[in-house]
Amino acid sequence: MRPGVLAMVLMVAGWLGPVGPAAAADYPENPLVAEAALFASRQGVMRFDASSDRPRWRALSDEQTFEPVWAGCRLLVGTSAGLVALGAGSGDLLWRRFADATVFSPTRDGEHAYAAGRDGVLRALTVEEGQVLWTRRFEGWIYPPALQAGMLVTGGQEGVLAGLDPATGAIRWRRDLGQELVYRPVAEGDSVYVTTFAGEVLAIDAASGAVRWRRREPVAVASPRAGNGRLYLPRFDGVLLVLDAATGQRLARRPLEDDLMAVHLDEEAVVATHADGRVVVLAPDDLAVRWEGELSGPPSVGVRLVEGSLLGVVGPESRLESRRLLSGERPAESTGSPVSACP
């Protein structure tokens, strides 16, 4: 894949995040909403708090940074100079590993993280110290894995999907797809879902690698967002699809513009962000338009819907912009551990 194409894929794929309450792992998400804060990553990482439209802190501003992953009071972030852990409260660099490689943001499962990169290496390491537990090399670059049914499932440039033992990195099965993956596999139920540059969308049994269903689109599709038994897939021509996750049957289709940069599934709505600042909020079942509007400028990352308000990071000064969509009282603050308690 050409570097420019990779950058575009990662921008569109920035909408991918946790697939729901049943998810056993934490996945990269951009922007990341964690309790009382929003973290945005592109050329560096920024933290915003609800009380201000300016970043509380910035880190790694001179590096290409990928989607952050929540890991308690720290963030795990892939960069053009390795994998880093940042303090969520301060933005301080806690550790850096693999500084000579471009590493994508990892999949986190409890105390362990699984990071892949352009160098074709999948690595298991500890979240606390970044201690490397095992490595596995593939042909061509490799994408962050999905963790499902006790299996790490990954693929990339080689066009082969592989299931690995999370404890040892041993390969348990391989499935030749015949074409390069667009981005990382996505877990939902007991399946993983992948898309290829040939326009194929495949449902794979995570335990065995068997193909449960496959369909082909006329243009390539970014990795899906999964939830409520549905897959939400943005095609590279700006068409958004909804598929039945169990069968692959198309449930809805909504033509959007080809500058579609991000899609998020938030609060029973689909939020589509365009590169020029236009935002469309859609119903999750039939993609009917609920709201359309514009931010004051081009966003740097996708827009999120949080407690009835759209939140977007706009402008060269990176300002947090909010648009209230729902009337009524703001919900009470979460009683969980707020990020503001992090040192």
C-alpha positions in Angstrom: 0.0 0.0 0.0 1.3 3.5 -0.8 2.0 5.7 2.2 -0.7 8.2 1.1 -3.3 5.5 0.9 -2.3 4.2 4.3 -2.7 7.7 5.8 -6.2 8.0 4.3 -7.2 4.5 5.6 -6.0 5.3 9.1 -8.0 8.6 9.1 -11.2 6.8 8.1 -10.4 3.9 10.4 -10.0 6.3 13.3 -13.7 5.8 14.0 -13.1 2.2 15.1 -13.4 1.6 18.8 -14.8 -0.8 21.4 -17.6 -2.9 19.9 -19.9 -2.9 22.9 -20.2 -4.3 26.4 -19.3 -7.8 25.3 -15.9 -6.7 24.1 -13.0 -8.4 25.9 -10.4 -5.9 24.8 -9.8 -2.2 24.3 -9.2 -1.1 20.8 -7.8 2.1 19.2 -10.3 4.9 18.9 -9.9 8.5 17.7 -11.0 10.7 19.3 -11.1 8.7 22.5 -13.7 9.7 25.0 -12.8 8.5 28.5 -14.9 9.7 31.5 -14.5 13.4 31.7 -11.9 13.9 28.9 -11.5 13.7 25.1 -8.2 12.6 23.6 -7.4 13.4 20.0 -4.5 12.2 18.0 -3.0 13.0 14.6 0.2 15.0 14.6 0.7 14.5 18.3 -1.9 13.8 21.1 -4.1 16.3 22.9 -6.3 16.1 25.9 -9.5 18.2 26.2 -11.6 18.7 29.3 -15.3 19.6 29.4 -14.6 22.9 31.1 -12.4 24.4 28.3 -12.2 24.5 24.5 -8.4 24.5 24.6 -6.1 21.5 25.1 -5.2 20.8 28.7 -2.0 19.2 27.4 -0.2 18.3 24.1 2.4 15.6 23.6 4.5 14.2 20.8 3.7 17.2 18.6 6.6 16.5 16.2 5.5 12.9 15.5 2.9 11.1 13.4 0.6 9.6 16.0 -2.2 7.0 15.6 -5.4 6.4 17.5 -5.1 6.3 21.3 -6.0 3.3 23.4 -7.4 3.7 27.0 -5.4 1.8 29.6 -6.6 3.0 33.0 -4.6 6.2 33.9 -2.5 5.9 30.7 -2.8 6.0 27.0 -1.1 3.6 24.6 -0.4 5.3 21.3 1.4 4.0 18.1 3.7 6.5 16.4 6.1 6.9 13.6 8.8 6.3 16.2 7.5 3.3 18.1 4.9 2.6 20.7 4.5 5.0 23.7 2.6 5.1 27.0 1.4 8.6 28.1 0.1 9.6 31.5 -3.6 10.4 30.9 -3.6 13.1 33.5 -0.4 14.9 32.6 0.6 13.8 29.1 4.0 12.8 30.4 5.9 10.1 28.5 6.0 7.0 30.7 7.8 4.7 28.3 8.7 4.2 24.6 9.5 0.9 22.8 10.5 0.0 19.2 11.6 3.6 18.4 13.1 2.5 15.0 9.7 1.3 13.7 6.4 2.8 12.7 4.0 1.0 15.1 0.2 1.1 15.0 -1.8 1.6 18.2 -2.3 -1.7 19.9 -5.1 -3.9 21.1 -5.2 -4.0 24.9 -6.4 -6.9 27.0 -6.0 -6.2 30.7 -2.3 -6.0 31.6 -1.2 -7.0 28.1 -1.1 -5.1 24.8 -0.5 -6.5 21.2 1.1 -4.0 18.8 1.8 -4.4 15.1 3.7 -2.3 12.6 4.9 -1.5 9.2 7.9 -3.7 9.9 5.7 -6.8 9.8 6.2 -7.6 13.5 3.4 -8.4 16.0 4.5 -7.9 19.6 3.0 -8.8 22.9 4.1 -6.6 25.8 3.0 -5.5 29.3 1.0 -2.3 29.7 2.7 -1.2 32.9 6.4 -1.3 31.8 6.3 -2.1 28.1 8.2 -5.4 28.7 8.2 -7.5 25.5 6.7 -11.0 26.0 7.0 -12.4 22.5 7.2 -11.3 18.9 6.0 -12.8 15.6 7.2 -11.7 12.1 5.0 -11.6 9.0 5.5 -10.7 5.4 4.8 -7.0 4.8 3.2 -4.7 7.4 0.7 -6.1 9.8 -2.3 -4.5 11.5 -3.5 -4.5 15.1 -5.2 -7.8 16.0 -8.8 -8.5 17.1 -9.1 -10.6 20.2 -12.0 -13.0 20.0 -12.7 -16.6 21.2 -9.3 -16.8 22.9 -7.5 -16.0 19.6 -5.6 -13.0 18.3 -6.7 -12.5 14.6 -4.5 -10.3 12.4 -3.5 -9.7 8.8 -2.1 -7.1 6.5 -0.1 -6.6 3.4 0.5 -10.3 2.7 -3.3 -10.9 2.2 -3.3 -13.7 4.8 -5.4 -13.7 7.9 -3.8 -15.5 10.9 -5.1 -16.7 14.3 -2.5 -16.7 17.1 -2.3 -17.9 20.7 -2.2 -14.7 22.8 0.0 -16.3 25.4 2.8 -17.5 23.1 2.3 -16.0 19.6 2.0 -19.4 18.1 0.0 -19.5 14.9 -3.0 -21.7 15.2 -4.5 -21.2 11.7 -4.0 -19.2 8.5 -6.6 -18.1 5.9 -5.4 -16.9 2.5 -7.7 -14.0 1.4 -5.9 -13.3 -1.9 -5.8 -9.5 -1.3 -4.3 -7.1 1.2 -6.4 -6.0 4.2 -7.6 -2.4 4.2 -7.1 -2.1 8.0 -7.4 -4.2 11.1 -9.9 -7.0 11.8 -12.9 -6.1 14.0 -14.5 -8.4 16.6 -18.2 -8.9 17.2 -19.9 -11.9 18.8 -17.8 -15.0 18.0 -16.7 -13.7 14.6 -14.1 -11.2 13.3 -14.8 -9.1 10.2 -12.2 -7.9 7.6 -12.2 -5.9 4.4 -9.8 -6.1 1.5 -8.7 -3.8 -1.3 -10.6 -6.1 -3.7 -13.8 -4.8 -2.2 -14.5 -7.9 -0.2 -16.1 -8.0 3.3 -15.7 -11.3 5.1 -17.0 -12.8 8.4 -14.5 -15.2 9.9 -14.9 -17.7 12.7 -12.3 -16.5 15.2 -11.6 -20.0 16.6 -11.0 -21.8 13.3 -10.5 -19.3 10.6 -13.5 -20.6 8.6 -15.3 -18.2 6.4 -18.9 -17.7 7.5 -19.9 -15.4 4.7 -18.4 -13.0 2.2 -19.6 -10.3 -0.1 -18.0 -8.0 -2.6 -18.6 -4.3 -3.1 -17.7 -2.4 -6.3 -15.1 -0.3 -4.3 -13.0 -1.0 -1.3 -14.5 -0.6 2.2 -12.8 0.6 5.4 -12.9 -1.7 8.4 -16.4 -1.9 9.9 -17.8 -0.6 13.1 -19.8 -3.3 14.8 -22.7 -3.1 17.3 -26.2 -4.3 17.9 -25.8 -7.2 15.4 -25.0 -4.8 12.6 -21.9 -3.8 10.7 -21.4 -0.1 9.6 -19.1 0.1 6.6 -17.8 3.3 4.9 -16.9 2.7 1.3 -14.1 4.7 -0.3 -16.6 6.4 -2.6 -18.4 7.9 0.4 -21.3 5.4 0.5 -22.2 4.2 4.0 -23.6 0.6 4.3 -25.3 -1.3 7.1 -25.0 -5.1 7.0 -26.5 -7.8 9.1 -23.5 -9.1 11.1 -24.8 -12.7 11.1 -25.6 -13.0 7.4 -23.9 -10.2 5.5 -27.3 -9.0 4.1 -27.5 -5.3 3.3 -29.9 -3.5 5.6 -29.4 0.1 4.6 -27.4 2.3 2.3 -26.7 6.1 2.5 -24.7 7.9 -0.2 -22.6 10.6 1.5 -19.7 12.7 0.0 -16.4 11.1 -0.9 -14.6 13.4 1.6 -16.1 11.3 4.4 -13.3 11.1 6.9 -14.8 9.4 10.0 -17.9 7.6 11.2 -18.7 6.9 14.9 -21.5 4.9 16.5 -22.5 6.9 19.6 -25.6 7.0 21.8 -27.9 5.1 19.3 -26.8 7.3 16.4 -24.3 7.2 13.5 -22.2 10.3 13.3 -20.6 10.9 9.9 -17.9 13.6 9.6 -16.7 15.1 6.4 -13.3 16.7 5.8 -14.7 20.2 5.2 -16.6 20.2 8.6 -20.0 19.0 7.6 -21.5 16.6 10.1 -24.5 14.2 9.5 -26.2 12.4 12.3 -28.1 9.2 11.1 -30.5 6.7 12.6 -28.6 3.4 13.2 -31.2 1.1 11.7 -32.1 2.7 8.3 -29.5 5.6 8.2 -32.3 8.2 8.0 -31.0 11.7 8.5 -31.7 13.1 12.0 -29.5 16.2 11.8 -27.2 18.0 9.4 -24.9 20.9 10.1 -21.3 22.3 9.9 -18.5 23.0 12.3 -16.8 26.3 12.1 -13.9 24.8 10.2 -12.3 21.6 9.0 -11.9 19.0 11.9 -8.6 17.3 12.6 -10.4 14.1 13.8 -13.9 12.7 13.6 -16.8 14.2 15.6 -18.2 12.3 18.6 -21.7 12.5 20.1 -21.3 12.6 23.9 -24.3 13.1 26.3 -26.3 14.7 23.6 -23.6 17.1 22.3 -21.4 16.9 19.2 -17.8 17.4 20.0 -15.2 18.2 17.3 -11.6 19.5 17.3 -11.3 22.2 14.6 -8.9 24.8 13.2 -5.1 25.0 13.2 -5.2 26.1 16.9 -7.0 22.8 17.8 -10.1 24.2 19.5 -12.8 21.9 20.9 -16.2 22.9 19.5 -19.5 21.7 21.0 -23.0 21.6 19.4 -25.9 20.6 21.6 -28.4 18.3 19.9 -30.7 17.2 22.7 -32.8 19.4 24.9 -33.2 18.8 28.7 -30.9 18.6 31.6 -27.4 17.3 31.1 -27.0 13.8 32.6 -25.3 13.4 35.9 -21.5 12.9 35.8 -20.3 9.3 35.8 -19.7 7.7 39.2 -16.8 5.8 37.8 -13.1 6.7 38.2 -12.8 10.0 36.3 -9.7 10.7 34.3 -9.2 13.9 36.3 -8.1 11.6 39.2 -5.2 10.3 37.2 -1.8 11.8 38.2 
